[in-house]
Amino acid sequence: WKPLECNGETNDIADWPQVLPHCVYYLKLELVGEMIDCGSHDVALCRVVEMVSEDDSINAADELDYISTRTLREMDIISEFGRIKDIE
């Protein structure tokens, strides 16, 4: 965990919590309603309040160079439900 170091446009860096390093983007979320008890886990519905990147040079086209769940599905590493597939 580390403090957010953003050169981009954001309302106030001081309002951000500590973040994981080396992420492409950081999302600031706001809880909408109450937590939902689903038995073995809780679900939170959130609104994206702000999205920033530490790297000003990143744009939407560059995101294609980063691995995503879509890429992992195409590579047949995870299922359509996001679960790791068995290695045969």
Distance bins in CASP14 RR format, pairs under 12 A and 6 or more apart:
PFRMAT RR
TARGET T0000
AUTHOR 0000-0000-0000
RMODE 2
METHOD distances of the structure
MODEL  1
1 16 0 0 0 0 0 1 0 0 0 0 0
1 17 0 0 0 0 1 0 0 0 0 0 0
1 18 1 1 0 0 0 0 0 0 0 0 0
1 19 1 0 0 1 0 0 0 0 0 0 0
1 20 1 0 0 1 0 0 0 0 0 0 0
1 21 0 0 0 0 1 0 0 0 0 0 0
1 23 0 0 0 0 0 1 0 0 0 0 0
2 16 0 0 0 0 0 1 0 0 0 0 0
2 17 0 0 0 0 0 1 0 0 0 0 0
2 18 1 0 0 1 0 0 0 0 0 0 0
2 19 1 0 0 1 0 0 0 0 0 0 0
2 20 1 0 0 1 0 0 0 0 0 0 0
2 21 1 0 1 0 0 0 0 0 0 0 0
2 22 0 0 0 0 1 0 0 0 0 0 0
2 23 0 0 0 0 0 1 0 0 0 0 0
2 26 0 0 0 0 0 1 0 0 0 0 0
2 54 0 0 0 0 0 1 0 0 0 0 0
3 13 1 0 0 1 0 0 0 0 0 0 0
3 14 0 0 0 0 1 0 0 0 0 0 0
3 15 0 0 0 0 0 1 0 0 0 0 0
3 16 1 0 0 1 0 0 0 0 0 0 0
3 17 0 0 0 0 1 0 0 0 0 0 0
3 18 1 0 0 1 0 0 0 0 0 0 0
3 19 1 0 0 1 0 0 0 0 0 0 0
3 20 0 0 0 0 0 1 0 0 0 0 0
3 21 0 0 0 0 0 1 0 0 0 0 0
3 26 0 0 0 0 0 1 0 0 0 0 0
3 54 0 0 0 0 0 1 0 0 0 0 0
4 10 0 0 0 0 1 0 0 0 0 0 0
4 12 0 0 0 0 0 1 0 0 0 0 0
4 13 1 0 1 0 0 0 0 0 0 0 0
4 14 0 0 0 0 1 0 0 0 0 0 0
4 15 0 0 0 0 1 0 0 0 0 0 0
4 16 1 0 1 0 0 0 0 0 0 0 0
4 17 0 0 0 0 1 0 0 0 0 0 0
4 18 1 0 0 1 0 0 0 0 0 0 0
4 19 1 0 1 0 0 0 0 0 0 0 0
4 20 0 0 0 0 0 1 0 0 0 0 0
4 21 0 0 0 0 1 0 0 0 0 0 0
4 23 0 0 0 0 1 0 0 0 0 0 0
4 25 0 0 0 0 0 1 0 0 0 0 0
4 26 1 0 0 1 0 0 0 0 0 0 0
4 27 0 0 0 0 0 1 0 0 0 0 0
4 28 0 0 0 0 1 0 0 0 0 0 0
4 50 0 0 0 0 0 1 0 0 0 0 0
4 51 0 0 0 0 0 1 0 0 0 0 0
4 52 1 0 0 1 0 0 0 0 0 0 0
4 53 0 0 0 0 0 1 0 0 0 0 0
4 54 1 0 0 1 0 0 0 0 0 0 0
5 13 0 0 0 0 1 0 0 0 0 0 0
5 16 0 0 0 0 0 1 0 0 0 0 0
5 18 0 0 0 0 0 1 0 0 0 0 0
5 19 0 0 0 0 1 0 0 0 0 0 0
5 21 0 0 0 0 1 0 0 0 0 0 0
5 22 0 0 0 0 0 1 0 0 0 0 0
5 23 0 0 0 0 0 1 0 0 0 0 0
5 26 0 0 0 0 0 1 0 0 0 0 0
5 52 0 0 0 0 0 1 0 0 0 0 0
5 53 0 0 0 0 0 1 0 0 0 0 0
5 54 1 0 1 0 0 0 0 0 0 0 0
5 55 0 0 0 0 0 1 0 0 0 0 0
5 56 0 0 0 0 0 1 0 0 0 0 0
6 12 0 0 0 0 0 1 0 0 0 0 0
6 13 1 0 1 0 0 0 0 0 0 0 0
6 14 0 0 0 0 0 1 0 0 0 0 0
6 15 0 0 0 0 0 1 0 0 0 0 0
6 16 1 0 0 1 0 0 0 0 0 0 0
6 19 0 0 0 0 1 0 0 0 0 0 0
6 23 0 0 0 0 0 1 0 0 0 0 0
6 25 0 0 0 0 0 1 0 0 0 0 0
6 26 1 0 0 1 0 0 0 0 0 0 0
6 28 0 0 0 0 0 1 0 0 0 0 0
6 50 0 0 0 0 0 1 0 0 0 0 0
6 51 0 0 0 0 0 1 0 0 0 0 0
6 52 1 0 1 0 0 0 0 0 0 0 0
6 53 1 0 0 1 0 0 0 0 0 0 0
6 54 1 0 1 0 0 0 0 0 0 0 0
6 55 0 0 0 0 1 0 0 0 0 0 0
6 56 0 0 0 0 1 0 0 0 0 0 0
6 58 0 0 0 0 0 1 0 0 0 0 0
7 13 0 0 0 0 1 0 0 0 0 0 0
7 52 0 0 0 0 1 0 0 0 0 0 0
7 53 0 0 0 0 1 0 0 0 0 0 0
7 54 1 0 0 1 0 0 0 0 0 0 0
7 55 0 0 0 0 1 0 0 0 0 0 0
7 56 1 0 1 0 0 0 0 0 0 0 0
7 57 0 0 0 0 1 0 0 0 0 0 0
7 58 0 0 0 0 0 1 0 0 0 0 0
8 25 0 0 0 0 0 1 0 0 0 0 0
8 26 0 0 0 0 0 1 0 0 0 0 0
8 50 0 0 0 0 0 1 0 0 0 0 0
8 51 0 0 0 0 0 1 0 0 0 0 0
8 52 1 0 0 1 0 0 0 0 0 0 0
8 53 1 0 0 1 0 0 0 0 0 0 0
8 54 0 0 0 0 1 0 0 0 0 0 0
8 55 0 0 0 0 1 0 0 0 0 0 0
8 56 1 0 1 0 0 0 0 0 0 0 0
8 57 0 0 0 0 0 1 0 0 0 0 0
8 58 0 0 0 0 0 1 0 0 0 0 0
9 50 0 0 0 0 1 0 0 0 0 0 0
9 51 0 0 0 0 0 1 0 0 0 0 0
9 52 1 0 0 1 0 0 0 0 0 0 0
9 53 0 0 0 0 0 1 0 0 0 0 0
9 56 0 0 0 0 1 0 0 0 0 0 0
10 16 1 0 0 1 0 0 0 0 0 0 0
10 25 0 0 0 0 0 1 0 0 0 0 0
10 26 0 0 0 0 1 0 0 0 0 0 0
10 27 0 0 0 0 0 1 0 0 0 0 0
10 28 0 0 0 0 1 0 0 0 0 0 0
10 49 0 0 0 0 0 1 0 0 0 0 0
10 50 1 0 0 1 0 0 0 0 0 0 0
10 51 0 0 0 0 1 0 0 0 0 0 0
10 52 1 0 1 0 0 0 0 0 0 0 0
10 53 0 0 0 0 1 0 0 0 0 0 0
10 54 0 0 0 0 0 1 0 0 0 0 0
10 56 0 0 0 0 0 1 0 0 0 0 0
11 28 0 0 0 0 1 0 0 0 0 0 0
11 49 0 0 0 0 1 0 0 0 0 0 0
11 50 1 0 0 1 0 0 0 0 0 0 0
11 51 0 0 0 0 0 1 0 0 0 0 0
11 52 0 0 0 0 1 0 0 0 0 0 0
12 28 0 0 0 0 0 1 0 0 0 0 0
12 49 0 0 0 0 0 1 0 0 0 0 0
12 50 0 0 0 0 1 0 0 0 0 0 0
12 52 0 0 0 0 0 1 0 0 0 0 0
13 19 0 0 0 0 0 1 0 0 0 0 0
13 26 0 0 0 0 0 1 0 0 0 0 0
13 28 0 0 0 0 0 1 0 0 0 0 0
13 50 0 0 0 0 0 1 0 0 0 0 0
13 52 0 0 0 0 1 0 0 0 0 0 0
13 54 0 0 0 0 0 1 0 0 0 0 0
15 28 1 0 0 1 0 0 0 0 0 0 0
15 30 0 0 0 0 0 1 0 0 0 0 0
15 49 0 0 0 0 1 0 0 0 0 0 0
15 50 0 0 0 0 1 0 0 0 0 0 0
15 52 0 0 0 0 0 1 0 0 0 0 0
16 26 1 0 0 1 0 0 0 0 0 0 0
16 27 0 0 0 0 0 1 0 0 0 0 0
16 28 1 0 0 1 0 0 0 0 0 0 0
16 29 0 0 0 0 0 1 0 0 0 0 0
16 49 0 0 0 0 0 1 0 0 0 0 0
16 50 0 0 0 0 1 0 0 0 0 0 0
16 51 0 0 0 0 0 1 0 0 0 0 0
16 52 0 0 0 0 1 0 0 0 0 0 0
16 54 0 0 0 0 0 1 0 0 0 0 0
17 26 0 0 0 0 1 0 0 0 0 0 0
17 27 0 0 0 0 0 1 0 0 0 0 0
17 28 0 0 0 0 1 0 0 0 0 0 0
17 29 0 0 0 0 0 1 0 0 0 0 0
18 26 0 0 0 0 0 1 0 0 0 0 0
19 25 0 0 0 0 0 1 0 0 0 0 0
19 26 1 0 1 0 0 0 0 0 0 0 0
19 27 0 0 0 0 1 0 0 0 0 0 0
19 28 0 0 0 0 0 1 0 0 0 0 0
19 52 0 0 0 0 1 0 0 0 0 0 0
19 53 0 0 0 0 0 1 0 0 0 0 0
19 54 0 0 0 0 1 0 0 0 0 0 0
20 26 0 0 0 0 1 0 0 0 0 0 0
20 27 0 0 0 0 0 1 0 0 0 0 0
20 54 0 0 0 0 0 1 0 0 0 0 0
21 54 0 0 0 0 1 0 0 0 0 0 0
21 55 0 0 0 0 0 1 0 0 0 0 0
22 53 0 0 0 0 0 1 0 0 0 0 0
22 54 0 0 0 0 1 0 0 0 0 0 0
22 55 0 0 0 0 1 0 0 0 0 0 0
22 66 0 0 0 0 0 1 0 0 0 0 0
23 51 0 0 0 0 0 1 0 0 0 0 0
23 52 0 0 0 0 0 1 0 0 0 0 0
23 53 0 0 0 0 1 0 0 0 0 0 0
23 54 1 0 0 1 0 0 0 0 0 0 0
23 55 0 0 0 0 1 0 0 0 0 0 0
23 58 0 0 0 0 0 1 0 0 0 0 0
23 63 0 0 0 0 0 1 0 0 0 0 0
23 66 0 0 0 0 1 0 0 0 0 0 0
24 51 0 0 0 0 0 1 0 0 0 0 0
24 52 0 0 0 0 0 1 0 0 0 0 0
24 53 1 0 0 1 0 0 0 0 0 0 0
24 54 0 0 0 0 1 0 0 0 0 0 0
24 55 1 0 0 1 0 0 0 0 0 0 0
24 57 0 0 0 0 0 1 0 0 0 0 0
24 58 1 0 0 1 0 0 0 0 0 0 0
24 59 0 0 0 0 0 1 0 0 0 0 0
24 60 0 0 0 0 0 1 0 0 0 0 0
24 62 0 0 0 0 1 0 0 0 0 0 0
24 63 1 0 0 1 0 0 0 0 0 0 0
24 64 0 0 0 0 0 1 0 0 0 0 0
24 65 0 0 0 0 1 0 0 0 0 0 0
24 66 1 0 1 0 0 0 0 0 0 0 0
24 67 0 0 0 0 0 1 0 0 0 0 0
24 68 0 0 0 0 1 0 0 0 0 0 0
25 48 0 0 0 0 0 1 0 0 0 0 0
25 50 0 0 0 0 0 1 0 0 0 0 0
25 51 1 0 1 0 0 0 0 0 0 0 0
25 52 1 0 0 1 0 0 0 0 0 0 0
25 53 1 0 1 0 0 0 0 0 0 0 0
25 54 0 0 0 0 1 0 0 0 0 0 0
25 55 0 0 0 0 1 0 0 0 0 0 0
25 58 1 0 0 1 0 0 0 0 0 0 0
25 59 0 0 0 0 0 1 0 0 0 0 0
25 60 0 0 0 0 0 1 0 0 0 0 0
25 62 0 0 0 0 0 1 0 0 0 0 0
25 63 0 0 0 0 1 0 0 0 0 0 0
25 66 0 0 0 0 1 0 0 0 0 0 0
25 68 0 0 0 0 0 1 0 0 0 0 0
26 48 0 0 0 0 0 1 0 0 0 0 0
26 49 0 0 0 0 0 1 0 0 0 0 0
26 50 0 0 0 0 1 0 0 0 0 0 0
26 51 1 0 0 1 0 0 0 0 0 0 0
26 52 1 0 1 0 0 0 0 0 0 0 0
26 53 1 0 0 1 0 0 0 0 0 0 0
26 54 1 0 0 1 0 0 0 0 0 0 0
26 55 0 0 0 0 0 1 0 0 0 0 0
26 58 0 0 0 0 0 1 0 0 0 0 0
27 46 0 0 0 0 1 0 0 0 0 0 0
27 47 0 0 0 0 0 1 0 0 0 0 0
27 48 1 0 1 0 0 0 0 0 0 0 0
27 49 0 0 0 0 1 0 0 0 0 0 0
27 50 1 0 0 1 0 0 0 0 0 0 0
27 51 1 0 1 0 0 0 0 0 0 0 0
27 52 0 0 0 0 1 0 0 0 0 0 0
27 53 0 0 0 0 0 1 0 0 0 0 0
28 46 0 0 0 0 1 0 0 0 0 0 0
28 47 0 0 0 0 1 0 0 0 0 0 0
28 48 1 0 0 1 0 0 0 0 0 0 0
28 49 1 0 1 0 0 0 0 0 0 0 0
28 50 1 0 1 0 0 0 0 0 0 0 0
28 51 1 0 0 1 0 0 0 0 0 0 0
28 52 1 0 0 1 0 0 0 0 0 0 0
29 44 0 0 0 0 1 0 0 0 0 0 0
29 45 0 0 0 0 1 0 0 0 0 0 0
29 46 1 1 0 0 0 0 0 0 0 0 0
29 47 1 0 0 1 0 0 0 0 0 0 0
29 48 1 0 0 1 0 0 0 0 0 0 0
29 49 1 0 0 1 0 0 0 0 0 0 0
29 50 0 0 0 0 1 0 0 0 0 0 0
29 51 0 0 0 0 1 0 0 0 0 0 0
30 44 0 0 0 0 0 1 0 0 0 0 0
30 45 0 0 0 0 0 1 0 0 0 0 0
30 46 1 0 0 1 0 0 0 0 0 0 0
30 47 1 0 1 0 0 0 0 0 0 0 0
30 48 0 0 0 0 1 0 0 0 0 0 0
30 49 1 0 1 0 0 0 0 0 0 0 0
30 50 0 0 0 0 1 0 0 0 0 0 0
31 42 0 0 0 0 0 1 0 0 0 0 0
31 43 0 0 0 0 0 1 0 0 0 0 0
31 44 1 0 1 0 0 0 0 0 0 0 0
31 45 1 0 0 1 0 0 0 0 0 0 0
31 46 1 0 1 0 0 0 0 0 0 0 0
31 47 0 0 0 0 1 0 0 0 0 0 0
31 48 0 0 0 0 0 1 0 0 0 0 0
31 49 0 0 0 0 0 1 0 0 0 0 0
32 43 0 0 0 0 0 1 0 0 0 0 0
32 44 0 0 0 0 1 0 0 0 0 0 0
32 45 1 0 1 0 0 0 0 0 0 0 0
32 46 1 0 0 1 0 0 0 0 0 0 0
32 47 1 0 1 0 0 0 0 0 0 0 0
32 48 0 0 0 0 0 1 0 0 0 0 0
32 49 0 0 0 0 0 1 0 0 0 0 0
33 43 0 0 0 0 0 1 0 0 0 0 0
33 44 0 0 0 0 1 0 0 0 0 0 0
33 45 1 0 0 1 0 0 0 0 0 0 0
33 46 0 0 0 0 1 0 0 0 0 0 0
33 47 0 0 0 0 1 0 0 0 0 0 0
34 42 0 0 0 0 1 0 0 0 0 0 0
34 43 0 0 0 0 0 1 0 0 0 0 0
34 44 0 0 0 0 1 0 0 0 0 0 0
34 45 0 0 0 0 1 0 0 0 0 0 0
35 41 0 0 0 0 0 1 0 0 0 0 0
35 42 1 0 1 0 0 0 0 0 0 0 0
35 43 1 0 0 1 0 0 0 0 0 0 0
35 44 1 0 1 0 0 0 0 0 0 0 0
35 45 0 0 0 0 1 0 0 0 0 0 0
35 46 0 0 0 0 0 1 0 0 0 0 0
36 42 1 0 0 1 0 0 0 0 0 0 0
36 43 1 0 1 0 0 0 0 0 0 0 0
36 44 1 0 0 1 0 0 0 0 0 0 0
36 45 1 0 0 1 0 0 0 0 0 0 0
36 46 0 0 0 0 0 1 0 0 0 0 0
37 43 0 0 0 0 1 0 0 0 0 0 0
37 44 0 0 0 0 0 1 0 0 0 0 0
38 44 0 0 0 0 0 1 0 0 0 0 0
38 45 0 0 0 0 0 1 0 0 0 0 0
51 58 0 0 0 0 0 1 0 0 0 0 0
51 60 0 0 0 0 0 1 0 0 0 0 0
51 63 0 0 0 0 0 1 0 0 0 0 0
52 58 0 0 0 0 0 1 0 0 0 0 0
53 59 0 0 0 0 1 0 0 0 0 0 0
53 60 0 0 0 0 0 1 0 0 0 0 0
53 62 0 0 0 0 1 0 0 0 0 0 0
53 63 0 0 0 0 1 0 0 0 0 0 0
53 66 0 0 0 0 0 1 0 0 0 0 0
55 62 0 0 0 0 1 0 0 0 0 0 0
55 63 0 0 0 0 0 1 0 0 0 0 0
55 66 0 0 0 0 0 1 0 0 0 0 0
56 62 0 0 0 0 0 1 0 0 0 0 0
58 64 0 0 0 0 0 1 0 0 0 0 0
58 65 0 0 0 0 1 0 0 0 0 0 0
58 66 0 0 0 0 1 0 0 0 0 0 0
59 65 0 0 0 0 0 1 0 0 0 0 0
60 66 0 0 0 0 0 1 0 0 0 0 0
63 70 0 0 0 0 0 1 0 0 0 0 0
63 71 0 0 0 0 0 1 0 0 0 0 0
64 70 0 0 0 0 1 0 0 0 0 0 0
64 71 0 0 0 0 1 0 0 0 0 0 0
65 71 0 0 0 0 0 1 0 0 0 0 0
66 72 0 0 0 0 0 1 0 0 0 0 0
67 73 0 0 0 0 0 1 0 0 0 0 0
67 74 0 0 0 0 0 1 0 0 0 0 0
67 75 0 0 0 0 1 0 0 0 0 0 0
67 77 0 0 0 0 1 0 0 0 0 0 0
67 78 0 0 0 0 0 1 0 0 0 0 0
68 74 0 0 0 0 1 0 0 0 0 0 0
68 75 0 0 0 0 0 1 0 0 0 0 0
68 77 0 0 0 0 0 1 0 0 0 0 0
68 78 0 0 0 0 0 1 0 0 0 0 0
68 82 0 0 0 0 0 1 0 0 0 0 0
69 75 0 0 0 0 0 1 0 0 0 0 0
69 77 0 0 0 0 1 0 0 0 0 0 0
69 78 1 0 0 1 0 0 0 0 0 0 0
69 79 0 0 0 0 0 1 0 0 0 0 0
69 80 0 0 0 0 1 0 0 0 0 0 0
69 81 0 0 0 0 0 1 0 0 0 0 0
69 82 1 0 0 1 0 0 0 0 0 0 0
69 83 0 0 0 0 0 1 0 0 0 0 0
69 84 0 0 0 0 0 1 0 0 0 0 0
70 77 0 0 0 0 0 1 0 0 0 0 0
70 78 0 0 0 0 1 0 0 0 0 0 0
70 80 0 0 0 0 0 1 0 0 0 0 0
70 82 0 0 0 0 0 1 0 0 0 0 0
71 77 0 0 0 0 1 0 0 0 0 0 0
71 78 0 0 0 0 1 0 0 0 0 0 0
72 78 1 0 1 0 0 0 0 0 0 0 0
72 79 0 0 0 0 1 0 0 0 0 0 0
72 80 0 0 0 0 0 1 0 0 0 0 0
72 81 0 0 0 0 0 1 0 0 0 0 0
72 82 1 0 0 1 0 0 0 0 0 0 0
72 83 0 0 0 0 0 1 0 0 0 0 0
72 84 0 0 0 0 1 0 0 0 0 0 0
72 85 0 0 0 0 1 0 0 0 0 0 0
73 79 1 0 0 1 0 0 0 0 0 0 0
73 80 1 0 0 1 0 0 0 0 0 0 0
73 81 0 0 0 0 1 0 0 0 0 0 0
73 82 1 0 0 1 0 0 0 0 0 0 0
73 83 0 0 0 0 0 1 0 0 0 0 0
73 84 0 0 0 0 0 1 0 0 0 0 0
73 85 0 0 0 0 1 0 0 0 0 0 0
74 80 0 0 0 0 0 1 0 0 0 0 0
75 84 0 0 0 0 0 1 0 0 0 0 0
75 85 0 0 0 0 1 0 0 0 0 0 0
76 82 0 0 0 0 0 1 0 0 0 0 0
76 84 0 0 0 0 0 1 0 0 0 0 0
76 85 1 0 0 1 0 0 0 0 0 0 0
76 86 0 0 0 0 0 1 0 0 0 0 0
76 87 0 0 0 0 0 1 0 0 0 0 0
76 88 0 0 0 0 0 1 0 0 0 0 0
77 83 0 0 0 0 0 1 0 0 0 0 0
77 84 1 0 0 1 0 0 0 0 0 0 0
77 85 1 0 0 1 0 0 0 0 0 0 0
77 86 0 0 0 0 0 1 0 0 0 0 0
77 87 0 0 0 0 1 0 0 0 0 0 0
78 84 1 0 1 0 0 0 0 0 0 0 0
78 85 1 0 0 1 0 0 0 0 0 0 0
78 86 0 0 0 0 0 1 0 0 0 0 0
79 85 1 0 1 0 0 0 0 0 0 0 0
79 86 0 0 0 0 1 0 0 0 0 0 0
END
